[in-house]
Amino acid sequence: DLIFFANTGDSTAFAALYDPSTTLSNVIFETRPHKLSDTEERRRVKKKGGEIWDPRESSLDREGVSARVVLYVERRGEEVRIAMTRSIGDYEMRRAGVIPDPDVDILDIREVGQLDRHLFVVAGSDGVFDFLDKEEIAYEIGKGLFEPEDHPILACERLLEKVRLKISGNYRDDATIAVRSVMVL
């Protein structure tokens, strides 16, 4: 009766309820992506000595580019910049304040209390959540999972096409989405 959400990095996951009487979905829980736009995350990186490059404070301001944690990696002879403040496996970035520690949240589905609705979970990369809001994602996925004339793969394809159409210029990021309906007993 519990759903565990463990999140490290700039991806997002949420739980939502689909209401078959209205075909609408309501997001009931959302994880917190670990980015420099989060004041707490930015403060932690700075406290650990991390350097931050922010395009809003630069003459090289580029639309759609977010702030980055910066580290010069001597053995590679280059500067590395990443948008996330937590990452599993970026060992070198730990010197710049990037940590692997996840946020762990627990959703007790017995407390959801709306058994006439269908529960589902969505996880996606920042390449999806930076371009689409969670309500739009929940709506499409709810239809894809629970409407008889639709399918979750078709819903994901529609969402990824919307992302593709919103990306401008040479900007590229991963756009990944995973969905799962949850049986409430």
C-alpha positions, 0 to 999 in steps of 0.5 A, spaced: 500 500 500 506 504 499 509 507 493 516 509 494 519 515 490 527 515 490 529 521 486 536 524 484 538 528 479 533 533 474 528 528 472 521 528 475 516 523 477 509 524 480 503 520 482 496 522 479 489 520 479 484 519 473 477 520 473 473 516 468 467 520 469 471 526 467 477 523 463 481 528 467 487 527 471 489 530 478 496 530 480 497 528 487 504 527 489 510 530 485 518 529 486 523 535 487 528 535 481 535 537 483 537 543 479 540 550 481 533 553 480 531 550 487 534 555 492 536 550 497 540 546 492 543 552 490 545 554 497 548 547 498 552 547 492 555 554 494 557 552 501 561 546 498 565 551 494 561 549 487 562 554 482 555 556 478 554 559 471 548 562 470 546 564 463 542 570 466 548 573 469 552 572 463 553 576 456 552 569 453 545 568 455 542 563 451 534 562 451 532 555 454 539 554 457 539 553 465 544 555 470 550 550 471 555 547 476 562 548 473 568 544 475 575 544 471 577 537 470 584 537 470 586 530 467 581 532 461 583 539 460 576 541 460 571 545 464 565 540 465 558 543 466 552 540 469 545 542 470 543 538 476 545 538 483 545 531 484 547 525 480 549 518 481 556 517 478 558 524 477 564 522 482 568 528 479 563 533 480 562 531 488 568 536 488 563 542 486 558 540 491 554 535 486 552 529 491 548 523 489 544 523 495 536 521 493 530 524 496 526 519 498 518 520 499 513 515 501 506 515 498 501 511 502 495 509 497 490 508 502 490 515 504 489 517 497 481 515 499 478 516 492 477 508 489 473 510 484 479 513 480 485 510 477 492 511 480 498 511 476 505 514 476 509 517 471 517 518 471 520 523 466 527 526 464 528 534 464 527 533 457 520 532 458 518 536 464 522 542 462 517 543 456 511 540 458 507 541 465 505 536 469 498 537 468 498 536 460 502 530 461 497 527 466 492 528 462 495 525 456 497 519 460 491 518 464 487 517 457 492 513 454 492 508 460 484 508 461 481 510 455 479 504 451 480 507 444 487 509 446 494 506 449 499 508 453 505 508 448 500 512 443 500 517 449 507 517 450 508 518 443 504 524 443 507 527 449 514 526 445 512 530 439 509 536 443 516 536 446 520 536 439 515 541 436 517 546 442 525 545 442 528 551 438 535 551 434 540 546 436 538 545 443 538 537 445 536 534 451 534 527 453 526 526 452 524 520 456 518 518 459 515 511 463 508 510 466 505 505 470 498 504 472 497 502 480 492 497 482 489 499 489 486 494 492 
